[in-house]
Amino acid sequence: MISLPLTIAHSARFVNSAALDAARAVWYTEAMDKKLRPVISIRIFRETKCFGPGVAELLRHVREAHSLRGAAMTMAYSKAWTIVKQAERELGFPLLVSVTGGRHGGGAELSPKAERLLAAYGDYCARMRAFAAEEFGRAFAEFAEEPQAESE
């Protein structure tokens, strides 16, 4: 038979109220002591989703690594390839340009149009986040204060 620690109570009547108040204070501090804020994620669609935060991040990694394989990191290369090809189909232009040869055997770079798309997407997202934060401040001003423990 497994014995449980004596600190586990089977009923609220066995727990002293000071312990409950302390637990409640920890819960409010850890779980609710964060400011309310909007989180905006923008995705661009044609028939299906063709561009969003995941594709943008993958392209930024390709720019740094000069390789789709290097950019995929924790993702399987085939998954990264599928994401890029699906985005290219929906967008109607290539995102990557193959680079052949060289000492390290080639790789990939962003196409000029992909560079412009990535810049436009980043700029648009920044403007939308600023707008959302301003509107959120107006709409949720009443709720934006730090949470207080309600008295019982």
N, CA, C and O atoms as a GROMACS GRO file, in nm:
protein
  608
    1MET      N    1   0.085  -0.118   0.000
    1MET     CA    2   0.000   0.000   0.000
    1MET      C    3   0.090   0.124   0.000
    1MET      O    4   0.190   0.130   0.071
    2ILE      N    5   0.052   0.223  -0.080
    2ILE     CA    6   0.127   0.346  -0.090
    2ILE      C    7   0.072   0.446   0.011
    2ILE      O    8  -0.049   0.467   0.016
    3SER      N    9   0.159   0.506   0.090
    3SER     CA   10   0.111   0.607   0.184
    3SER      C   11   0.138   0.745   0.126
    3SER      O   12   0.246   0.771   0.072
    4LEU      N   13   0.041   0.833   0.138
    4LEU     CA   14   0.052   0.969   0.087
    4LEU      C   15   0.104   1.060   0.196
    4LEU      O   16   0.084   1.031   0.314
    5PRO      N   17   0.170   1.167   0.161
    5PRO     CA   18   0.217   1.262   0.263
    5PRO      C   19   0.098   1.318   0.341
    5PRO      O   20  -0.011   1.336   0.287
    6LEU      N   21   0.120   1.345   0.466
    6LEU     CA   22   0.013   1.394   0.552
    6LEU      C   23  -0.031   1.536   0.517
    6LEU      O   24  -0.135   1.582   0.564
    7THR      N   25   0.045   1.606   0.435
    7THR     CA   26   0.008   1.744   0.400
    7THR      C   27  -0.107   1.750   0.300
    7THR      O   28  -0.164   1.856   0.278
    8ILE      N   29  -0.142   1.636   0.240
    8ILE     CA   30  -0.255   1.636   0.147
    8ILE      C   31  -0.383   1.619   0.227
    8ILE      O   32  -0.398   1.524   0.303
    9ALA      N   33  -0.475   1.714   0.209
    9ALA     CA   34  -0.601   1.708   0.283
    9ALA      C   35  -0.710   1.656   0.191
    9ALA      O   36  -0.712   1.687   0.072
   10HIS      N   37  -0.800   1.578   0.245
   10HIS     CA   38  -0.910   1.523   0.167
   10HIS      C   39  -1.030   1.614   0.168
   10HIS      O   40  -1.123   1.594   0.090
   11SER      N   41  -1.032   1.712   0.252
   11SER     CA   42  -1.146   1.801   0.263
   11SER      C   43  -1.097   1.939   0.303
   11SER      O   44  -0.997   1.951   0.374
   12ALA      N   45  -1.165   2.042   0.258
   12ALA     CA   46  -1.126   2.180   0.289
   12ALA      C   47  -1.129   2.208   0.438
   12ALA      O   48  -1.057   2.296   0.485
   13ARG      N   49  -1.210   2.136   0.516
   13ARG     CA   50  -1.220   2.163   0.660
   13ARG      C   51  -1.091   2.128   0.734
   13ARG      O   52  -1.070   2.173   0.846
   14PHE      N   53  -1.004   2.045   0.671
   14PHE     CA   54  -0.879   2.008   0.735
   14PHE      C   55  -0.764   2.106   0.706
   14PHE      O   56  -0.658   2.098   0.768
   15VAL      N   57  -0.785   2.197   0.611
   15VAL     CA   58  -0.682   2.293   0.574
   15VAL      C   59  -0.706   2.422   0.649
   15VAL      O   60  -0.818   2.474   0.649
   16ASN      N   61  -0.604   2.475   0.715
   16ASN     CA   62  -0.628   2.599   0.789
   16ASN      C   63  -0.641   2.716   0.694
   16ASN      O   64  -0.583   2.715   0.586
   17SER      N   65  -0.716   2.818   0.733
   17SER     CA   66  -0.747   2.930   0.644
   17SER      C   67  -0.623   3.012   0.608
   17SER      O   68  -0.620   3.070   0.500
   18ALA      N   69  -0.522   3.018   0.694
   18ALA     CA   70  -0.398   3.091   0.662
   18ALA      C   71  -0.329   3.025   0.542
   18ALA      O   72  -0.275   3.093   0.455
   19ALA      N   73  -0.330   2.891   0.539
   19ALA     CA   74  -0.269   2.819   0.427
   19ALA      C   75  -0.345   2.847   0.298
   19ALA      O   76  -0.284   2.864   0.192
   20LEU      N   77  -0.478   2.853   0.306
   20LEU     CA   78  -0.559   2.885   0.188
   20LEU      C   79  -0.529   3.026   0.139
   20LEU      O   80  -0.514   3.049   0.019
   21ASP      N   81  -0.520   3.122   0.231
   21ASP     CA   82  -0.489   3.261   0.193
   21ASP      C   83  -0.352   3.270   0.129
   21ASP      O   84  -0.335   3.343   0.031
   22ALA      N   85  -0.255   3.198   0.181
   22ALA     CA   86  -0.121   3.199   0.124
   22ALA      C   87  -0.122   3.137  -0.016
   22ALA      O   88  -0.059   3.189  -0.108
   23ALA      N   89  -0.194   3.026  -0.031
   23ALA     CA   90  -0.204   2.962  -0.162
   23ALA      C   91  -0.274   3.054  -0.261
   23ALA      O   92  -0.232   3.063  -0.377
   24ARG      N   93  -0.379   3.122  -0.218
   24ARG     CA   94  -0.451   3.215  -0.304
   24ARG      C   95  -0.359   3.329  -0.345
   24ARG      O   96  -0.362   3.370  -0.462
   25ALA      N   97  -0.278   3.382  -0.255
   25ALA     CA   98  -0.186   3.490  -0.287
   25ALA      C   99  -0.084   3.446  -0.391
   25ALA      O  100  -0.053   3.521  -0.483
   26VAL      N  101  -0.033   3.323  -0.378
   26VAL     CA  102   0.062   3.271  -0.476
   26VAL      C  103  -0.005   3.257  -0.611
   26VAL      O  104   0.053   3.293  -0.714
   27TRP      N  105  -0.128   3.205  -0.613
   27TRP     CA  106  -0.201   3.187  -0.737
   27TRP      C  107  -0.222   3.321  -0.806
   27TRP      O  108  -0.197   3.332  -0.926
   28TYR      N  109  -0.267   3.423  -0.734
   28TYR     CA  110  -0.288   3.554  -0.794
   28TYR      C  111  -0.156   3.612  -0.844
   28TYR      O  112  -0.152   3.670  -0.952
   29THR      N  113  -0.051   3.596  -0.770
   29THR     CA  114   0.078   3.651  -0.809
   29THR      C  115   0.129   3.583  -0.935
   29THR      O  116   0.173   3.650  -1.029
   30GLU      N  117   0.124   3.451  -0.939
   30GLU     CA  118   0.182   3.378  -1.051
   30GLU      C  119   0.092   3.376  -1.174
   30GLU      O  120   0.142   3.388  -1.286
   31ALA      N  121  -0.037   3.361  -1.156
   31ALA     CA  122  -0.125   3.340  -1.270
   31ALA      C  123  -0.191   3.467  -1.321
   31ALA      O  124  -0.224   3.476  -1.439
   32MET      N  125  -0.211   3.566  -1.236
   32MET     CA  126  -0.290   3.680  -1.279
   32MET      C  127  -0.217   3.812  -1.271
   32MET      O  128  -0.275   3.915  -1.305
   33ASP      N  129  -0.095   3.814  -1.226
   33ASP     CA  130  -0.025   3.940  -1.206
   33ASP      C  131   0.047   3.984  -1.333
   33ASP      O  132   0.159   4.034  -1.327
   34LYS      N  133  -0.015   3.964  -1.446
   34LYS     CA  134   0.038   4.006  -1.574
   34LYS      C  135  -0.060   4.106  -1.634
   34LYS      O  136  -0.181   4.093  -1.618
   35LYS      N  137  -0.006   4.206  -1.703
   35LYS     CA  138  -0.093   4.304  -1.766
   35LYS      C  139  -0.166   4.242  -1.884
   35LYS      O  140  -0.110   4.160  -1.957
   36LEU      N  141  -0.292   4.280  -1.901
   36LEU     CA  142  -0.368   4.237  -2.017
   36LEU      C  143  -0.308   4.304  -2.140
   36LEU      O  144  -0.267   4.420  -2.136
   37ARG      N  145  -0.303   4.230  -2.248
   37ARG     CA  146  -0.248   4.284  -2.371
   37ARG      C  147  -0.303   4.204  -2.489
   37ARG      O  148  -0.335   4.086  -2.474
   38PRO      N  149  -0.313   4.266  -2.604
   38PRO     CA  150  -0.354   4.189  -2.722
   38PRO      C  151  -0.233   4.118  -2.782
   38PRO      O  152  -0.120   4.166  -2.773
   39VAL      N  153  -0.258   4.004  -2.842
   39VAL     CA  154  -0.154   3.933  -2.915
   39VAL      C  155  -0.208   3.915  -3.057
   39VAL      O  156  -0.307   3.844  -3.078
   40ILE      N  157  -0.142   3.980  -3.152
   40ILE     CA  158  -0.189   3.981  -3.289
   40ILE      C  159  -0.100   3.891  -3.374
   40ILE      O  160   0.023   3.902  -3.370
   41SER      N  161  -0.161   3.804  -3.451
   41SER     CA  162  -0.089   3.717  -3.543
   41SER      C  163  -0.157   3.733  -3.679
   41SER      O  164  -0.277   3.708  -3.692
   42ILE      N  165  -0.081   3.774  -3.779
   42ILE     CA  166  -0.139   3.804  -3.910
   42ILE      C  167  -0.098   3.698  -4.010
   42ILE      O  168   0.020   3.664  -4.023
   43ARG      N  169  -0.198   3.646  -4.080
   43ARG     CA  170  -0.177   3.547  -4.185
   43ARG      C  171  -0.240   3.601  -4.313
   43ARG      O  172  -0.345   3.665  -4.309
   44ILE      N  173  -0.176   3.574  -4.425
   44ILE     CA  174  -0.224   3.622  -4.554
   44ILE      C  175  -0.276   3.502  -4.633
   44ILE      O  176  -0.212   3.397  -4.638
   45PHE      N  177  -0.395   3.519  -4.694
   45PHE     CA  178  -0.463   3.411  -4.766
   45PHE      C  179  -0.488   3.447  -4.912
   45PHE      O  180  -0.504   3.564  -4.946
   46ARG      N  181  -0.492   3.348  -4.995
   46ARG     CA  182  -0.556   3.351  -5.126
   46ARG      C  183  -0.667   3.247  -5.113
   46ARG      O  184  -0.765   3.270  -5.042
   47GLU      N  185  -0.652   3.132  -5.180
   47GLU     CA  186  -0.746   3.022  -5.158
   47GLU      C  187  -0.722   2.961  -5.020
   47GLU      O  188  -0.817   2.930  -4.948
   48THR      N  189  -0.596   2.945  -4.986
   48THR     CA  190  -0.558   2.895  -4.855
   48THR      C  191  -0.452   2.989  -4.799
   48THR      O  192  -0.411   3.084  -4.866
   49LYS      N  193  -0.410   2.963  -4.677
   49LYS     CA  194  -0.306   3.046  -4.616
   49LYS      C  195  -0.179   3.035  -4.699
   49LYS      O  196  -0.135   2.925  -4.733
   50CYS      N  197  -0.120   3.151  -4.732
   50CYS     CA  198   0.003   3.146  -4.811
   50CYS      C  199   0.120   3.214  -4.741
   50CYS      O  200   0.234   3.193  -4.781
   51PHE      N  201   0.096   3.294  -4.640
   51PHE     CA  202   0.206   3.360  -4.572
   51PHE      C  203   0.162   3.397  -4.431
   51PHE      O  204   0.048   3.438  -4.409
   52GLY      N  205   0.254   3.382  -4.337
   52GLY     CA  206   0.224   3.416  -4.199
   52GLY      C  207   0.351   3.412  -4.117
   52GLY      O  208   0.461   3.410  -4.173
   53PRO      N  209   0.337   3.412  -3.985
   53PRO     CA  210   0.454   3.418  -3.898
   53PRO      C  211   0.550   3.300  -3.916
   53PRO      O  212   0.672   3.318  -3.905
   54GLY      N  213   0.499   3.181  -3.943
   54GLY     CA  214   0.586   3.065  -3.959
   54GLY      C  215   0.670   3.072  -4.085
   54GLY      O  216   0.790   3.046  -4.082
   55VAL      N  217   0.607   3.109  -4.197
   55VAL     CA  218   0.680   3.121  -4.323
   55VAL      C  219   0.781   3.235  -4.312
   55VAL      O  220   0.894   3.222  -4.358
   56ALA      N  221   0.739   3.347  -4.251
   56ALA     CA  222   0.830   3.461  -4.234
   56ALA      C  223   0.952   3.420  -4.152
   56ALA      O  224   1.065   3.456  -4.187
   57GLU      N  225   0.931   3.348  -4.045
   57GLU     CA  226   1.044   3.304  -3.962
   57GLU      C  227   1.136   3.210  -4.039
   57GLU      O  228   1.259   3.221  -4.030
   58LEU      N  229   1.078   3.118  -4.113
   58LEU     CA  230   1.157   3.025  -4.193
   58LEU      C  231   1.241   3.103  -4.295
   58LEU      O  232   1.359   3.072  -4.313
   59LEU      N  233   1.184   3.203  -4.361
   59LEU     CA  234   1.259   3.283  -4.458
   59LEU      C  235   1.371   3.362  -4.392
   59LEU      O  236   1.480   3.375  -4.448
   60ARG      N  237   1.346   3.416  -4.273
   60ARG     CA  238   1.452   3.488  -4.201
   60ARG      C  239   1.568   3.394  -4.168
   60ARG      O  240   1.684   3.434  -4.175
   61HIS      N  241   1.536   3.270  -4.132
   61HIS     CA  242   1.641   3.172  -4.103
   61HIS      C  243   1.717   3.134  -4.230
   61HIS      O  244   1.839   3.114  -4.225
   62VAL      N  245   1.647   3.125  -4.344
   62VAL     CA  246   1.715   3.097  -4.471
   62VAL      C  247   1.811   3.211  -4.501
   62VAL      O  248   1.924   3.188  -4.545
   63ARG      N  249   1.768   3.334  -4.478
   63ARG     CA  250   1.855   3.450  -4.502
   63ARG      C  251   1.983   3.440  -4.420
   63ARG      O  252   2.092   3.471  -4.469
   64GLU      N  253   1.970   3.397  -4.295
   64GLU     CA  254   2.087   3.385  -4.206
   64GLU      C  255   2.175   3.265  -4.239
   64GLU      O  256   2.298   3.274  -4.239
   65ALA      N  257   2.111   3.151  -4.267
   65ALA     CA  258   2.184   3.026  -4.288
   65ALA      C  259   2.228   3.004  -4.433
   65ALA      O  260   2.314   2.920  -4.460
   66HIS      N  261   2.168   3.079  -4.526
   66HIS     CA  262   2.194   3.062  -4.670
   66HIS      C  263   2.163   2.920  -4.715
   66HIS      O  264   2.227   2.866  -4.805
   67SER      N  265   2.062   2.861  -4.650
   67SER     CA  266   2.028   2.722  -4.681
   67SER      C  267   1.892   2.691  -4.619
   67SER      O  268   1.865   2.726  -4.504
   68LEU      N  269   1.806   2.625  -4.698
   68LEU     CA  270   1.677   2.582  -4.643
   68LEU      C  271   1.699   2.471  -4.541
   68LEU      O  272   1.632   2.467  -4.438
   69ARG      N  273   1.791   2.382  -4.570
   69ARG     CA  274   1.820   2.273  -4.475
   69ARG      C  275   1.870   2.330  -4.342
   69ARG      O  276   1.827   2.285  -4.235
   70GLY      N  277   1.958   2.426  -4.347
   70GLY     CA  278   2.009   2.490  -4.225
   70GLY      C  279   1.902   2.570  -4.154
   70GLY      O  280   1.905   2.582  -4.031
   71ALA      N  281   1.808   2.626  -4.230
   71ALA     CA  282   1.703   2.707  -4.171
   71ALA      C  283   1.596   2.623  -4.103
   71ALA      O  284   1.531   2.669  -4.010
   72ALA      N  285   1.579   2.500  -4.150
   72ALA     CA  286   1.473   2.414  -4.096
   72ALA      C  287   1.494   2.382  -3.949
   72ALA      O  288   1.397   2.362  -3.876
   73MET      N  289   1.617   2.376  -3.904
   73MET     CA  290   1.655   2.350  -3.765
   73MET      C  291   1.581   2.230  -3.708
   73MET      O  292   1.614   2.117  -3.742
   74THR      N  293   1.481   2.252  -3.622
   74THR     CA  294   1.412   2.139  -3.557
   74THR      C  295   1.307   2.075  -3.647
   74THR      O  296   1.255   1.968  -3.616
   75MET      N  297   1.274   2.141  -3.757
   75MET     CA  298   1.174   2.090  -3.851
   75MET      C  299   1.243   2.000  -3.953
   75MET      O  300   1.358   2.023  -3.990
   76ALA      N  301   1.175   1.899  -3.998
   76ALA     CA  302   1.230   1.814  -4.104
   76ALA      C  303   1.247   1.898  -4.231
   76ALA      O  304   1.164   1.984  -4.261
   77TYR      N  305   1.354   1.872  -4.304
   77TYR     CA  306   1.379   1.945  -4.428
   77TYR      C  307   1.260   1.933  -4.523
   77TYR      O  308   1.222   2.031  -4.586
   78SER      N  309   1.202   1.813  -4.533
   78SER     CA  310   1.088   1.792  -4.624
   78SER      C  311   0.968   1.879  -4.584
   78SER      O  312   0.895   1.926  -4.670
   79LYS      N  313   0.950   1.900  -4.455
   79LYS     CA  314   0.842   1.986  -4.406
   79LYS      C  315   0.870   2.131  -4.446
   79LYS      O  316   0.780   2.201  -4.493
   80ALA      N  317   0.994   2.177  -4.428
   80ALA     CA  318   1.030   2.313  -4.466
   80ALA      C  319   1.012   2.333  -4.616
   80ALA      O  320   0.960   2.436  -4.660
   81TRP      N  321   1.054   2.233  -4.694
   81TRP     CA  322   1.040   2.239  -4.840
   81TRP      C  323   0.893   2.249  -4.878
   81TRP      O  324   0.856   2.329  -4.964
   82THR      N  325   0.807   2.168  -4.816
   82THR     CA  326   0.664   2.171  -4.843
   82THR      C  327   0.604   2.306  -4.809
   82THR      O  328   0.522   2.358  -4.886
   83ILE      N  329   0.642   2.365  -4.698
   83ILE     CA  330   0.590   2.496  -4.657
   83ILE      C  331   0.628   2.602  -4.760
   83ILE      O  332   0.543   2.683  -4.800
   84VAL      N  333   0.752   2.602  -4.803
   84VAL     CA  334   0.798   2.702  -4.901
   84VAL      C  335   0.726   2.681  -5.034
   84VAL      O  336   0.679   2.778  -5.093
   85LYS      N  337   0.716   2.558  -5.081
   85LYS     CA  338   0.653   2.531  -5.211
   85LYS      C  339   0.504   2.566  -5.208
   85LYS      O  340   0.452   2.618  -5.307
   86GLN      N  341   0.435   2.538  -5.098
   86GLN     CA  342   0.293   2.574  -5.086
   86GLN      C  343   0.277   2.726  -5.089
   86GLN      O  344   0.188   2.777  -5.157
   87ALA      N  345   0.362   2.798  -5.017
   87ALA     CA  346   0.356   2.944  -5.017
   87ALA      C  347   0.385   2.998  -5.157
   87ALA      O  348   0.317   3.091  -5.202
   88GLU      N  349   0.483   2.942  -5.225
   88GLU     CA  350   0.515   2.987  -5.361
   88GLU      C  351   0.398   2.965  -5.456
   88GLU      O  352   0.369   3.052  -5.539
   89ARG      N  353   0.331   2.850  -5.445
   89ARG     CA  354   0.214   2.823  -5.531
   89ARG      C  355   0.105   2.926  -5.509
   89ARG      O  356   0.050   2.981  -5.604
   90GLU      N  357   0.074   2.953  -5.383
   90GLU     CA  358  -0.033   3.048  -5.351
   90GLU      C  359   0.004   3.192  -5.386
   90GLU      O  360  -0.080   3.268  -5.433
   91LEU      N  361   0.130   3.229  -5.363
   91LEU     CA  362   0.174   3.365  -5.391
   91LEU      C  363   0.196   3.389  -5.540
   91LEU      O  364   0.174   3.500  -5.589
   92GLY      N  365   0.239   3.285  -5.611
   92GLY     CA  366   0.260   3.299  -5.755
   92GLY      C  367   0.400   3.344  -5.793
   92GLY      O  368   0.421   3.388  -5.906
   93PHE      N  369   0.495   3.335  -5.702
   93PHE     CA  370   0.634   3.370  -5.734
   93PHE      C  371   0.726   3.293  -5.642
   93PHE      O  372   0.686   3.252  -5.533
   94PRO      N  373   0.852   3.274  -5.685
   94PRO     CA  374   0.948   3.200  -5.603
   94PRO      C  375   0.993   3.280  -5.482
   94PRO      O  376   1.014   3.401  -5.490
   95LEU      N  377   1.007   3.211  -5.372
   95LEU     CA  378   1.059   3.273  -5.248
   95LEU      C  379   1.209   3.250  -5.235
   95LEU      O  380   1.280   3.333  -5.179
   96LEU      N  381   1.256   3.137  -5.287
   96LEU     CA  382   1.398   3.102  -5.274
   96LEU      C  383   1.463   3.089  -5.410
   96LEU      O  384   1.400   3.050  -5.509
   97VAL      N  385   1.590   3.122  -5.414
   97VAL     CA  386   1.672   3.105  -5.532
   97VAL      C  387   1.786   3.013  -5.492
   97VAL      O  388   1.855   3.037  -5.393
   98SER      N  389   1.807   2.907  -5.570
   98SER     CA  390   1.916   2.812  -5.541
   98SER      C  391   2.049   2.875  -5.575
   98SER      O  392   2.064   2.944  -5.675
   99VAL      N  393   2.146   2.848  -5.489
   99VAL     CA  394   2.284   2.891  -5.510
   99VAL      C  395   2.366   2.764  -5.524
   99VAL      O  396   2.369   2.682  -5.432
  100THR      N  397   2.432   2.748  -5.639
  100THR     CA  398   2.506   2.624  -5.663
  100THR      C  399   2.656   2.643  -5.640
  100THR      O  400   2.708   2.754  -5.642
  101GLY      N  401   2.720   2.530  -5.618
  101GLY     CA  402   2.866   2.529  -5.607
  101GLY      C  403   2.919   2.593  -5.482
  101GLY      O  404   2.852   2.601  -5.379
  102GLY      N  405   3.041   2.638  -5.494
  102GLY     CA  406   3.105   2.701  -5.379
  102GLY      C  407   3.175   2.599  -5.292
  102GLY      O  408   3.162   2.478  -5.312
  103ARG      N  409   3.249   2.649  -5.197
  103ARG     CA  410   3.327   2.564  -5.108
  103ARG      C  411   3.238   2.473  -5.024
  103ARG      O  412   3.276   2.361  -4.992
  104HIS      N  413   3.119   2.523  -4.988
  104HIS     CA  414   3.031   2.444  -4.900
  104HIS      C  415   2.918   2.378  -4.978
  104HIS      O  416   2.827   2.322  -4.917
  105GLY      N  417   2.921   2.381  -5.111
  105GLY     CA  418   2.826   2.306  -5.191
  105GLY      C  419   2.696   2.376  -5.224
  105GLY      O  420   2.601   2.310  -5.266
  106GLY      N  421   2.686   2.506  -5.209
  106GLY     CA  422   2.566   2.578  -5.248
  106GLY      C  423   2.466   2.591  -5.136
  106GLY      O  424   2.496   2.563  -5.020
  107GLY      N  425   2.345   2.634  -5.172
  107GLY     CA  426   2.240   2.654  -5.073
  107GLY      C  427   2.125   2.731  -5.133
  107GLY      O  428   2.087   2.707  -5.247
  108ALA      N  429   2.070   2.824  -5.056
  108ALA     CA  430   1.954   2.900  -5.102
  108ALA      C  431   1.960   3.041  -5.047
  108ALA      O  432   2.015   3.067  -4.940
  109GLU      N  433   1.902   3.132  -5.123
  109GLU     CA  434   1.887   3.271  -5.081
  109GLU      C  435   1.744   3.312  -5.108
  109GLU      O  436   1.673   3.248  -5.186
  110LEU      N  437   1.701   3.419  -5.045
  110LEU     CA  438   1.568   3.472  -5.072
  110LEU      C  439   1.568   3.540  -5.208
  110LEU      O  440   1.665   3.606  -5.245
  111SER      N  441   1.460   3.523  -5.281
  111SER     CA  442   1.446   3.595  -5.407
  111SER      C  443   1.425   3.743  -5.375
  111SER      O  444   1.384   3.775  -5.263
  112PRO      N  445   1.452   3.832  -5.468
  112PRO     CA  446   1.429   3.975  -5.442
  112PRO      C  447   1.284   4.004  -5.402
  112PRO      O  448   1.259   4.088  -5.316
  113LYS      N  449   1.190   3.935  -5.465
  113LYS     CA  450   1.049   3.957  -5.432
  113LYS      C  451   1.018   3.906  -5.291
  113LYS      O  452   0.937   3.965  -5.219
  114ALA      N  453   1.082   3.796  -5.251
  114ALA     CA  454   1.063   3.743  -5.115
  114ALA      C  455   1.118   3.841  -5.013
  114ALA      O  456   1.058   3.860  -4.907
  115GLU      N  457   1.231   3.904  -5.043
  115GLU     CA  458   1.287   4.007  -4.954
  115GLU      C  459   1.187   4.122  -4.935
  115GLU      O  460   1.166   4.170  -4.824
  116ARG      N  461   1.127   4.166  -5.046
  116ARG     CA  462   1.030   4.276  -5.038
  116ARG      C  463   0.904   4.233  -4.962
  116ARG      O  464   0.849   4.310  -4.883
  117LEU      N  465   0.859   4.110  -4.986
  117LEU     CA  466   0.741   4.057  -4.915
  117LEU      C  467   0.768   4.049  -4.765
  117LEU      O  468   0.684   4.088  -4.685
  118LEU      N  469   0.884   4.000  -4.729
  118LEU     CA  470   0.920   3.986  -4.588
  118LEU      C  471   0.927   4.123  -4.520
  118LEU      O  472   0.880   4.139  -4.407
  119ALA      N  473   0.984   4.222  -4.589
  119ALA     CA  474   0.990   4.358  -4.534
  119ALA      C  475   0.850   4.418  -4.520
  119ALA      O  476   0.819   4.479  -4.418
  120ALA      N  477   0.766   4.400  -4.622
  120ALA     CA  478   0.630   4.454  -4.618
  120ALA      C  479   0.549   4.388  -4.506
  120ALA      O  480   0.474   4.454  -4.435
  121TYR      N  481   0.566   4.256  -4.492
  121TYR     CA  482   0.495   4.182  -4.387
  121TYR      C  483   0.538   4.230  -4.248
  121TYR      O  484   0.453   4.253  -4.162
  122GLY      N  485   0.668   4.246  -4.227
  122GLY     CA  486   0.718   4.294  -4.098
  122GLY      C  487   0.666   4.433  -4.065
  122GLY      O  488   0.626   4.460  -3.952
  123ASP      N  489   0.668   4.522  -4.164
  123ASP     CA  490   0.619   4.658  -4.146
  123ASP      C  491   0.469   4.658  -4.115
  123ASP      O  492   0.424   4.727  -4.024
  124TYR      N  493   0.393   4.581  -4.192
  124TYR     CA  494   0.248   4.572  -4.173
  124TYR      C  495   0.215   4.518  -4.034
  124TYR      O  496   0.128   4.571  -3.965
  125CYS      N  497   0.283   4.412  -3.992
  125CYS     CA  498   0.258   4.353  -3.860
  125CYS      C  499   0.290   4.454  -3.749
  125CYS      O  500   0.215   4.464  -3.652
  126ALA      N  501   0.398   4.527  -3.763
  126ALA     CA  502   0.434   4.628  -3.661
  126ALA      C  503   0.327   4.736  -3.652
  126ALA      O  504   0.289   4.776  -3.542
  127ARG      N  505   0.279   4.783  -3.766
  127ARG     CA  506   0.172   4.885  -3.765
  127ARG      C  507   0.043   4.832  -3.706
  127ARG      O  508  -0.024   4.902  -3.630
  128MET      N  509   0.008   4.708  -3.739
  128MET     CA  510  -0.116   4.648  -3.686
  128MET      C  511  -0.105   4.625  -3.535
  128MET      O  512  -0.203   4.642  -3.463
  129ARG      N  513   0.013   4.586  -3.488
  129ARG     CA  514   0.031   4.567  -3.343
  129ARG      C  515   0.020   4.699  -3.269
  129ARG      O  516  -0.039   4.706  -3.161
  130ALA      N  517   0.077   4.805  -3.325
  130ALA     CA  518   0.067   4.937  -3.262
  130ALA      C  519  -0.078   4.983  -3.260
  130ALA      O  520  -0.126   5.035  -3.159
  131PHE      N  521  -0.149   4.964  -3.370
  131PHE     CA  522  -0.290   5.001  -3.377
  131PHE      C  523  -0.372   4.919  -3.277
  131PHE      O  524  -0.456   4.974  -3.206
  132ALA      N  525  -0.346   4.789  -3.272
  132ALA     CA  526  -0.420   4.700  -3.181
  132ALA      C  527  -0.395   4.739  -3.036
  132ALA      O  528  -0.487   4.738  -2.955
  133ALA      N  529  -0.271   4.774  -3.002
  133ALA     CA  530  -0.239   4.814  -2.864
  133ALA      C  531  -0.313   4.941  -2.827
  133ALA      O  532  -0.365   4.953  -2.715
  134GLU      N  533  -0.319   5.036  -2.919
  134GLU     CA  534  -0.390   5.161  -2.894
  134GLU      C  535  -0.540   5.136  -2.876
  134GLU      O  536  -0.601   5.187  -2.782
  135GLU      N  537  -0.598   5.060  -2.965
  135GLU     CA  538  -0.742   5.029  -2.956
  135GLU      C  539  -0.773   4.945  -2.833
  135GLU      O  540  -0.876   4.963  -2.769
  136PHE      N  541  -0.684   4.853  -2.800
  136PHE     CA  542  -0.702   4.770  -2.682
  136PHE      C  543  -0.704   4.858  -2.558
  136PHE      O  544  -0.787   4.839  -2.469
  137GLY      N  545  -0.614   4.956  -2.551
  137GLY     CA  546  -0.611   5.048  -2.438
  137GLY      C  547  -0.743   5.121  -2.420
  137GLY      O  548  -0.788   5.141  -2.307
  138ARG      N  549  -0.804   5.160  -2.531
  138ARG     CA  550  -0.935   5.227  -2.524
  138ARG      C  551  -1.046   5.131  -2.483
  138ARG      O  552  -1.126   5.161  -2.394
  139ALA      N  553  -1.050   5.016  -2.548
  139ALA     CA  554  -1.160   4.922  -2.527
  139ALA      C  555  -1.156   4.851  -2.391
  139ALA      O  556  -1.260   4.818  -2.335
  140PHE      N  557  -1.035   4.827  -2.339
  140PHE     CA  558  -1.021   4.747  -2.218
  140PHE      C  559  -0.960   4.824  -2.102
  140PHE      O  560  -0.904   4.764  -2.010
  141ALA      N  561  -0.969   4.956  -2.105
  141ALA     CA  562  -0.909   5.038  -1.998
  141ALA      C  563  -0.957   4.995  -1.860
  141ALA      O  564  -0.879   4.992  -1.766
  142GLU      N  565  -1.084   4.963  -1.848
  142GLU     CA  566  -1.142   4.923  -1.720
  142GLU      C  567  -1.078   4.796  -1.665
  142GLU      O  568  -1.069   4.777  -1.544
  143PHE      N  569  -1.032   4.709  -1.755
  143PHE     CA  570  -0.981   4.579  -1.714
  143PHE      C  571  -0.829   4.574  -1.710
  143PHE      O  572  -0.773   4.471  -1.671
  144ALA      N  573  -0.763   4.680  -1.748
  144ALA     CA  574  -0.617   4.679  -1.764
  144ALA      C  575  -0.542   4.690  -1.632
  144ALA      O  576  -0.421   4.666  -1.629
  145GLU      N  577  -0.610   4.726  -1.525
  145GLU     CA  578  -0.542   4.739  -1.395
  145GLU      C  579  -0.494   4.603  -1.347
  145GLU      O  580  -0.545   4.499  -1.388
  146GLU      N  581  -0.395   4.606  -1.261
  146GLU     CA  582  -0.344   4.484  -1.201
  146GLU      C  583  -0.457   4.415  -1.124
  146GLU      O  584  -0.532   4.482  -1.054
  147PRO      N  585  -0.470   4.285  -1.135
  147PRO     CA  586  -0.576   4.214  -1.063
  147PRO      C  587  -0.556   4.222  -0.912
  147PRO      O  588  -0.444   4.215  -0.862
  148GLN      N  589  -0.665   4.236  -0.843
  148GLN     CA  590  -0.664   4.240  -0.696
  148GLN      C  591  -0.742   4.116  -0.648
  148GLN      O  592  -0.840   4.075  -0.710
  149ALA      N  593  -0.698   4.060  -0.539
  149ALA     CA  594  -0.770   3.948  -0.480
  149ALA      C  595  -0.904   3.999  -0.431
  149ALA      O  596  -0.912   4.098  -0.358
  150GLU      N  597  -1.010   3.931  -0.473
  150GLU     CA  598  -1.144   3.972  -0.430
  150GLU      C  599  -1.163   3.929  -0.285
  150GLU      O  600  -1.127   3.818  -0.247
  151SER      N  601  -1.221   4.017  -0.206
  151SER     CA  602  -1.249   3.980  -0.066
  151SER      C  603  -1.373   3.893  -0.064
  151SER      O  604  -1.467   3.914  -0.140
  152GLU      N  605  -1.369   3.799   0.022
  152GLU     CA  606  -1.481   3.703   0.030
  152GLU      C  607  -1.571   3.737   0.145
  152GLU      O  608  -1.670   3.669   0.167
   0.00000   0.00000   0.00000
